[in-house]
Amino acid sequence: MQHPQATEGTEGEAQRYRTLLEVNNAVISNLTREPLFHAIAQALRRVFPVDRTAIFLHDPARDVLRLFMLESSLPSSYFHVDLEMPSEESHVGWVFQHQRPLLRRDLERERQYPMEDRAFDDGVRSYVIVPLIARGKPIGTLAVASTRTHQYSESDAGFLQEAANQIALAVENMTAYEKLEREGALRRHAEAMLRSIMEGTAAVTGFDFFHSLVRHLAAALQVRYAFLAECVDQEYRRVRTLAFWRGDDFGENFEFDLPGTPCQGVVEGAVSCYARNLQALFPEDRVLADLEAESYLGIPMRDSSGRVIGHLAVLDDKPLDEDPRRTSVVGIFAARAGAELERKHAEEALRIAHLEVERLKNRLQAENVYLQEEIRREHDFVEMVGSSPALLAALRKVEQVAPTDSTVLLSGETGTGKELIARAVHNRSARKVRPLVKVNCSAISGGLVESELFGHVKGAFTGAIERRVGRFELADGGTIFLDEVGELPLETQVKLLRVLQEGEFEAVGSSKTVRVDVRVIAATNRDLEEAVRAGRFRSDLFYRLNVFPLKVPPLRERRSDIPQLVMFFLSRFSKRFGKGIETVSQETLDRLTGYPWPGNVRELQNVIERAAILSQEPCLRLGPDFLPAEGSEHPPRAGVGGDGSDPGALPGSGGGSPPGPLTLEEVERRHILAVLEQTGGVVEGARGAARILNLHPNTLRSRMKKLGIRRPSHEIS
């Protein structure tokens, strides 16, 4: 064989750098064994005279170095792929242990190990071996050999080490790739087997499914026994079999303790377990003795969160080889059984939850009667729902001021229920037999406000074709409620001040003084003191109105009242719309309680009304998009009641797109909706949304529930 001569000087260095570049290109371009090693060997031959090139990789389980790749022109009866050398007492092992190059210039005089004698017999006269180190960890060795003595130098060993540093990473990547390919092939084989043997049982669920599964599994693997068991305690000390195939029929289901059984490691350690010679390993296990079982393979079953909920196992009365395909098949069956067991647990939990809901419903109805009586006993205020400290403090003030004739100034944000407070003051006063006359000062134009409050005579102005009685005259002997009093024009404020001071006024266009006995309750959502400073409101009128100030708390300061208010409004609207809505989901109550309610009780009432219109279920559920973003001062956007559309509906149902940037959750929600529209709402199956999104169907359903996405059969997510 013709060998290239080792080059020296500048030309030799350039050739070596080109070789390193070729090795690097080989590392990048090849992931499979043969092309990678061929490219490496070809690059090394450009620099070295090589008759044999070999790569050994370390097997930690057996602590040996196994010949992994070989390219050789030398005949040999022993030097072949899969040849094993000890990590000690061999030249290859010495390099691996010491992580240093080994150079033999003349093997006839320098050989020390028995394997070197065999190499010499093959015709090898000199060689260089260098360690393969990937990310600081030794993984094997790289060797080049020649039939000539003194073929390699120290500089050759140094250059080969440089090449080995690149080759080590390539070999590590290649072995990882081969492992993935091998596992993928095994899994595809197992999945094909699973699809084949489960044909015709797709509609079988629950315990029938478990019995069918273990019977098919035993037949597929040609073992005598297969059983499936679920954990019955949180400490993983005891399990209960759900299906037990005993060779030709099903055995009885039973419970047993895990300690002292081969199942203990599977459940407690959450790992697959393979064991042979069971009678010797577990002499106290009477079940194994009764079955005369010799070998065992168990795989843990998990729920969608990864928690171990049981295990699936096969046993036989003869030794079983550790076949990865068998383990893969049992693993796939265990995954399917775990999903079915989780579904069964969910159904049972739902049944118990329904019973609990019914019990709580009956209890709630009884408590509601009691609470209504307690509320009436403590504060008999019609429609003033709640028992928060802020509301009770305001109602105590109502009780104090109501029996008097003092003027009351109610302040608070819009929608807090100021009119209800005014009505409560009136109903607890001696004037309750007379009417409570309401005037919304902001709803009357400036030119007509005096006529509205004090009346006018015929001909007082264009259009006054008859005498009109004003609101103050109508309220004589009773109470007048001036809502949004801060909106009154300044000229009207003068007349109002006179009524408060003297109890008299003149109708528009009349010189006749009318005397009235009226109690005034005013309300505002503006800062009247600021309006006084700005000159928009008379200070003397403010002081006459502010005899007994009473602040109505906003809803965000009485969040504990929200559940009661929700049920109060829901009961009212359910009856009005003929809906059988009886309960509210806890998630919905949490969402309603956490919202800041800038529109206060009025906004809450409107939201519940919209929800009652849209709901088709006995339990009210609101999706996450039903309310505006937290802190928003705007009402719910279109699709949340503004146009009557449903935020949980599939695309194409009329829902609008919210303006502005989208949150990550909204992007995810829209993507899922788009896929569901593409699949016609189908979640499972080969053409289902879960397959397209590469998600487990249960995971997708969980995400849909969290994001408020419903399928066409529902109305509110």
Secondary structure, DSSP 8 states (H G I E B T S, - for coil): --------HHHHHHHHHHHHHHHHHHHHH--SHHHHHHHHHHHHHTTS--SEEEEEEEETTTTEEEEEEEEESS--SS--TT-EEESSSSHHHHHHHHTS-EEES-HHHH--SHHHHHHHHHT--EEEEEEEEETTEEEEEEEEEESSTT---HHHHHHHHHHHHHHHHHHHHHHHHHHHHHHHHHHHHHHHHHHHHTTT-TT--HHHHHHHHHHHHHHHHT-SEEEEEEE-STTS-EEEEEEEEESSSB----EEE-TTSTHHHHHHH-S-EEEE-HHHH-TT-HHHHHHT--EEEEEEEE-TTS-EEEEEEEEESS-----HHHHHHHHHHHHHHHHHHHHHHHHHHHHHHHHHHHHHHHHHHHHHHHHHHHHHHH---TT-----HHHHHHHHHHHHHTTS---EEEE--TTS-HHHHHHHHHHTSTTTTS-EEEEEGGGS-TTTHHHHHHEE-TTSSTT--S-EE-HHHHTTTSEEEEETGGGS-HHHHHHHHHHHHHSEEE-BT---EEE---EEEEEESS-HHHHHHTTSS-HHHHHHHTTEEEE---GGG-GGGHHHHHHHHHHHHHHHHT----EE-HHHHHHHHHS--TTHHHHHHHHHHHHHHH--SSEE---TTSS--TT--S---TTTTSSS--TTS-TTSS----SS---HHHHHHHHHHHHHHHTTT--SSTTSHHHHHT--HHHHHHHHHHHT---TT-S--
